[in-house]
Amino acid sequence: MLFLIIAIHVFILTKLIFFPYPELFIYPYLTNHGLKPYSQILDQHFPGLLFLPINFNSLGMTTPEIARAWSSVIVILTQIMLFLIGRKILKSSTKAIFVNILFLIWQPFFEGWVLWIDSFLPLLLLPAFYFLYRGRIFAAGILLGLAVIFKQTIIPLSLLVLIYIFWKTRSFKNSFRFLGGLLIPVVLMVVYLASIGVFSDFWYWTVIFNLTTFAQFGRGAVPTPAHFLRVLFVFGLPFLILKWIRLAEVQILLIFLIGALAGLSTRFDFVHFQPALPFTLVAFVFVLGRLGKLGRLGIMSLYGLILVWWLIIFYKGHLGDQVISFGLNTRELAVKIKDNTNPGEKIFVYGAQQHLYQMSDTLPAGDIFVFQFPWFMQVAGGRILEGIIKDKPRIVVSDREVLVENRKITDFARDIDQYIQSNYQKIDSVGTAEILQRK
């Protein structure tokens, strides 16, 4: 039954549109070509497999086709862990299989067709949850430490676990054992960043920038009432588990459910619910198993009706073979850039897809890279322009029609645009993007 559920799940994902975040390709590529994270590759995320010596690029995830295979493997491993852990917590293989069915239903819905950092977190959080439940505190700490390296929003979850361990055991020894495991990966990360001379830049982008400029300008659109309703329905019902709060498994479930939702402090995109989704579904099945027949029938009837309605809407809009950010125009543009450059040559991409550097085997002018979002350009726009002026790249790829957060790039990166218009002339184009050569 589990094999059948996994097969259906993977099949569904192959029939949906797919969006692997460009950051997963361009950051590791630039890192492996000598650019330093945070000082030359400007970004606010913890390094994970983006900036460390072992990264997505060195592990072979270099194309969207390979990325889709990675996405399927993540789902397969998560489903297997969900069954094994669910069987322990719910004390029933049948209930565990029901959790797998619910994950098959809701994982694609909550942007399971997207591949981003959050997609990987269940692979660390689920075993961390299990080890904590089994009393293996040090192992739980190591796994949460690895998760922190992937994303700093796991820090609140780690603090909740630390508080829980001390409250439950009243033992500093156990608390320090957990902290020891947690800090091993984090300290190794800090030592590595300090050894390559970027720790101060890391601190600025991941802490100061996040709490100031990004907090003010990069939060994204306010979620609609429809978004809130979907989240409340799927993630709200499991909180009925509070009725059994005295049980250890319930306490740990709530800690991981609440802590894993901390990722929403950045942006309210559905993909940020992926780390909490497995714990939500286990909690929901736990609640159903404790209800009487009438209560269970009522909840499942309502649940089924709403589920069918939402899934019909979802699949109408998401079935297809489109790979977002890797469309035909982007692929054609990458080929034309290759035709006009040498491998490793420095160019500048303005407005067009930033992972064109990786797709065309080129590097950014000035050895400075940043995604051209308004909140990044507000801080780093001057450095980008200085790099272009210094290196005077022979080729520039420009798409002046691009809108970012409903703002034209020519509005929030005007100085760069004016420099390009004055010094470069068109030699080719693909769609709205132009390939320009220095005059």
C-alpha positions in Angstrom: 0.0 0.0 0.0 2.8 2.4 0.9 4.6 1.6 -2.4 1.3 2.3 -4.3 0.9 5.7 -2.5 4.5 6.7 -3.3 4.1 5.7 -6.9 1.0 7.7 -7.3 2.6 10.7 -5.5 5.6 10.7 -7.8 3.5 10.2 -10.9 1.3 13.3 -9.9 4.4 15.4 -9.4 5.6 14.5 -12.9 2.3 15.8 -14.3 2.4 19.2 -12.5 4.1 22.4 -13.5 7.5 22.6 -11.8 9.4 25.5 -10.3 12.9 24.8 -9.0 14.1 28.1 -7.5 16.9 29.6 -9.6 18.9 30.2 -6.4 19.5 26.4 -6.2 21.4 26.5 -9.4 23.2 29.9 -9.6 24.5 30.1 -6.0 26.3 26.8 -5.9 27.6 27.4 -9.5 29.2 30.7 -8.5 30.5 29.3 -5.3 32.3 26.5 -7.2 33.7 29.1 -9.6 35.5 31.0 -6.8 33.0 33.7 -5.7 32.7 34.0 -2.0 29.3 33.8 -0.4 27.9 36.9 1.3 30.9 39.1 0.2 30.5 38.5 -3.5 27.3 36.4 -3.7 24.9 38.6 -1.8 22.1 36.7 -0.1 20.3 36.5 3.2 19.9 32.7 3.6 22.1 30.4 5.7 24.5 28.5 3.5 23.0 24.9 3.5 23.8 23.3 0.2 23.9 26.7 -1.5 27.3 28.0 -0.4 29.3 25.3 1.3 32.0 23.3 -0.5 29.5 20.4 -0.8 26.5 21.9 -2.6 23.8 21.3 -5.1 26.2 21.9 -8.0 28.9 19.6 -6.8 26.3 17.0 -6.1 25.1 17.1 -9.7 21.9 19.1 -9.5 22.6 21.3 -12.5 19.5 21.1 -14.6 15.7 21.3 -14.0 15.3 17.7 -15.1 17.7 16.6 -12.4 16.1 18.9 -9.9 12.7 17.2 -10.6 14.3 13.9 -9.8 15.6 15.3 -6.5 12.1 16.5 -5.7 10.7 13.0 -6.3 13.4 11.5 -4.1 12.5 13.9 -1.3 8.9 12.8 -1.5 9.8 9.1 -1.5 12.0 9.5 1.6 9.5 11.7 3.4 6.7 9.2 2.8 8.8 6.3 4.1 9.8 8.2 7.2 6.2 9.4 7.7 5.0 5.8 7.7 7.7 4.5 10.1 7.2 7.4 12.5 3.5 7.5 12.2 3.3 3.8 13.1 5.3 4.5 16.3 3.3 7.5 17.3 -0.2 6.3 16.3 0.5 2.7 17.2 -1.2 1.5 14.0 0.0 0.7 10.5 -3.5 1.6 9.2 -3.4 5.1 10.7 0.1 5.5 9.5 -1.0 4.7 5.9 -3.8 7.3 6.3 -1.1 9.9 7.1 0.7 8.8 3.9 -2.6 9.3 1.9 -3.1 12.7 3.4 0.5 13.7 2.5 -0.1 12.5 -1.0 -3.1 14.8 -1.1 -1.8 17.9 0.5 1.9 18.0 -0.3 1.4 18.9 -4.0 -1.3 21.4 -3.0 1.0 23.3 -0.6 3.4 24.1 -3.5 4.9 20.6 -3.6 5.5 21.4 -7.2 8.1 23.9 -6.0 11.6 22.9 -5.1 13.1 25.2 -2.5 15.1 25.0 0.8 11.8 24.3 2.7 11.3 21.2 0.5 14.4 19.5 2.1 13.7 20.3 5.7 11.3 17.4 6.4 14.2 15.0 5.7 15.9 16.5 8.8 13.0 17.5 11.0 11.2 14.1 10.9 14.1 12.0 12.2 14.9 14.8 14.7 11.3 14.5 16.0 11.7 10.7 16.2 15.0 10.8 18.1 13.6 13.4 20.6 10.5 11.1 21.1 12.8 8.2 21.7 15.0 10.2 24.2 18.0 10.3 21.9 18.6 14.0 22.6 22.1 14.4 21.2 21.1 12.9 17.8 18.0 15.2 17.7 20.3 18.1 18.4 22.7 17.3 15.5 19.8 17.0 13.1 18.3 20.3 14.2 21.7 21.9 13.9 21.9 20.6 10.3 18.4 22.1 9.7 19.6 25.4 11.1 22.4 25.5 8.5 19.8 25.1 5.8 17.5 27.8 7.2 17.8 30.1 10.1 14.0 29.9 10.8 14.7 26.6 12.4 16.3 28.5 15.3 12.9 29.1 17.1 12.1 25.4 16.8 15.5 24.5 18.3 14.9 26.9 21.2 11.4 25.3 21.9 13.0 21.9 21.9 15.7 23.1 24.4 13.0 24.5 26.7 11.0 21.3 26.5 14.0 19.1 27.3 14.9 21.2 30.4 11.2 21.4 31.5 10.7 17.7 31.1 13.9 16.4 32.6 14.9 19.3 34.9 18.5 18.4 33.9 21.2 20.7 32.8 23.1 17.7 31.6 20.4 16.7 29.1 20.0 20.3 28.0 23.8 20.6 27.4 23.7 17.3 25.6 21.1 18.6 23.2 23.0 21.9 22.8 26.2 20.0 22.1 24.6 18.2 19.2 22.9 21.4 17.9 26.0 23.5 18.0 28.4 21.0 16.3 27.1 21.7 12.7 26.5 25.4 13.5 30.0 26.0 14.9 31.5 24.1 11.9 29.6 26.5 9.6 30.8 29.6 11.5 34.4 28.3 11.4 34.2 27.7 7.7 32.8 31.1 7.0 35.4 32.8 9.2 38.2 30.8 7.5 37.3 32.2 4.1 36.9 35.7 5.5 33.2 36.3 5.1 31.7 36.0 8.6 31.0 39.7 9.0 29.3 39.7 5.6 27.3 36.6 6.6 26.2 38.4 9.8 25.1 41.5 7.9 23.1 39.7 5.2 21.5 36.9 7.4 20.8 39.0 10.5 21.0 42.8 10.0 19.7 43.0 6.4 16.9 40.5 7.2 15.8 42.5 10.3 15.9 45.9 8.5 15.7 46.3 4.7 14.2 42.9 3.9 11.7 43.2 6.8 10.5 46.5 5.5 10.5 45.9 1.7 10.7 42.2 1.0 7.8 40.6 2.8 5.7 40.1 -0.3 2.0 40.6 -0.8 -0.5 40.2 2.1 -2.1 36.8 1.8 -5.7 36.7 0.6 -8.6 35.5 2.8 -8.7 32.4 0.6 -5.1 31.6 1.4 -5.8 32.1 5.1 -8.9 29.8 4.9 -6.9 27.0 3.3 -4.1 27.3 5.9 -6.6 27.5 8.8 -8.4 24.4 7.6 -5.4 22.1 7.1 -3.2 23.5 9.9 -5.9 24.6 12.4 -7.9 21.4 12.8 -4.8 19.4 14.2 -4.7 21.8 17.2 -7.7 19.8 18.6 -4.8 17.7 19.8 -4.4 20.1 22.7 -7.1 18.0 24.5 -4.4 15.3 25.0 -1.6 17.7 25.8 -0.4 15.6 28.8 0.9 12.9 26.4 4.6 13.2 25.6 4.0 12.5 21.9 1.4 15.2 21.7 3.7 17.7 23.4 6.6 16.9 20.9 4.2 17.0 18.0 3.0 20.5 18.9 6.5 21.7 19.4 7.6 20.6 15.9 4.3 21.8 14.4 4.5 25.3 15.9 8.3 25.6 15.5 8.3 24.5 11.8 5.8 27.2 11.0 8.3 29.9 12.0 9.4 30.0 8.3 6.3 32.0 7.6 7.9 35.0 9.4 9.7 35.7 6.0 6.9 35.3 3.4 3.5 33.7 3.4 4.1 31.4 0.4 2.6 27.9 0.6 6.0 26.3 0.1 7.0 27.5 3.6 4.4 25.2 5.0 6.2 22.1 3.7 8.4 21.6 6.9 5.3 21.7 9.2 3.0 19.6 6.9 4.1 16.1 8.0 3.5 17.0 11.7 0.2 18.6 10.9 -1.0 15.4 9.3 0.2 13.1 12.0 -1.6 15.3 14.6 -4.8 15.3 12.6 -4.9 11.5 12.3 -4.1 11.3 16.1 -7.1 13.5 16.8 -9.4 11.5 14.5 -8.3 8.3 16.3 -9.3 9.7 19.6 -12.8 11.0 18.6 -16.0 9.1 18.8 -17.6 7.7 15.8 -20.1 10.6 15.3 -17.4 13.2 15.7 -15.1 11.4 13.3 -17.8 11.0 10.7 -18.7 14.7 10.9 -15.2 16.0 10.5 -14.4 13.6 7.7 -17.5 14.5 5.8 -16.7 18.2 5.9 -13.1 17.5 5.2 -13.9 15.4 2.2 -16.2 17.9 0.6 -13.8 20.8 1.0 -10.9 18.7 -0.1 -12.6 17.7 -3.4 -13.6 21.3 -4.1 -10.1 22.7 -3.5 -8.3 19.9 -5.4 -10.4 20.4 -8.5 -9.4 24.1 -8.5 -5.8 23.3 -7.8 -5.3 20.7 -10.6 -7.1 22.8 -13.1 -4.4 25.5 -12.7 -1.3 23.3 -12.1 -1.4 20.4 -14.6 1.1 20.9 -17.4 4.8 20.5 -18.4 5.9 24.1 -17.8 9.1 24.5 -15.9 9.0 28.0 -14.5 12.2 30.1 -15.0 13.4 27.5 -17.6 11.1 28.2 -20.5 11.9 28.0 -24.1 12.9 31.7 -24.3 15.3 31.3 -21.4 16.9 28.2 -22.9 17.2 29.8 -26.3 18.8 32.9 -24.7 21.3 30.7 -22.9 22.3 29.1 -26.2 22.8 32.5 -27.9 24.9 33.8 -25.0 27.1 30.7 -25.3 27.4 31.5 -29.1 28.7 35.0 -28.3 31.0 34.3 -25.3 33.8 32.1 -24.2 33.4 29.7 -21.2 34.0 31.6 -18.0 33.8 35.0 -19.6 32.4 37.8 -17.6 29.1 39.3 -18.8 26.2 41.1 -17.1 22.6 40.0 -17.0 20.2 42.9 -16.4 16.5 42.0 -15.7 16.6 38.6 -17.4 16.8 35.3 -15.5 19.8 35.5 -13.3 20.7 31.8 -13.6 21.6 32.5 -17.2 25.2 32.7 -15.9 25.0 29.0 -14.9 23.1 28.0 -18.0 25.6 29.7 -20.3 28.8 28.9 -18.3 29.6 32.6 -17.8 30.3 34.8 -14.7 29.0 38.1 -13.5 31.0 41.3 -14.2 32.8 42.7 -11.2 32.6 39.3 -9.4 29.5 40.6 -7.6 26.2 38.8 -7.9 22.8 39.6 -6.4 19.3 38.8 -7.4 17.8 42.1 -8.8 15.0 42.5 -6.3 14.2 46.1 -5.2 15.3 45.4 -1.6 18.7 44.0 -2.7 19.4 46.7 -5.3 18.6 49.3 -2.7 21.7 48.1 -0.7 23.9 46.6 -3.4 23.0 48.5 -6.6 26.1 50.8 -6.4 28.4 47.8 -6.0 26.9 46.1 -9.1 27.4 49.3 -11.2 31.0 49.7 -10.0 31.7 46.1 -11.1 30.3 46.7 -14.6 32.3 49.8 -15.0 35.5 48.1 -13.8 35.3 45.0 -15.9 33.6 46.5 -19.0 32.0 43.2 -20.1 31.9 42.6 -23.8 28.3 41.2 -23.6 25.3 42.4 -21.6 21.9 40.6 -21.6 19.1 43.1 -20.9 15.4 42.7 -20.4 14.0 46.2 -19.5 10.4 45.0 -19.5 10.8 42.8 -16.3 8.5 43.5 -13.4 9.7 42.7 -9.9 7.0 43.0 -7.2 5.0 45.0 -9.7 7.9 47.5 -10.2 9.8 47.9 -13.5 13.5 47.2 -13.1 14.3 50.4 -15.0 12.7 52.3 -12.0 14.7 50.8 -9.1 17.9 50.1 -11.1 17.9 53.2 -13.2 21.7 54.1 -13.0 22.6 50.6 -14.3 20.1 50.9 -17.1 21.4 54.3 -18.1 25.0 53.0 -18.2 24.0 50.1 -20.4 22.0 52.2 -22.8 24.9 54.6 -23.2 27.6 52.0 -23.7 26.0 49.0 -25.4 24.2 48.2 -28.7 21.8 45.4 -29.6 23.2 42.5 -31.7 20.4 39.9 -31.0 17.3 39.3 -29.1 15.0 36.6 -27.7 11.5 37.7 -26.7 11.8 40.9 -24.7 15.5 40.2 -23.8 18.3 41.7 -25.9 21.9 40.6 -26.2 24.0 43.8 -26.3 27.6 44.3 -27.3 29.9 47.0 -26.0 30.1 49.9 -28.5 
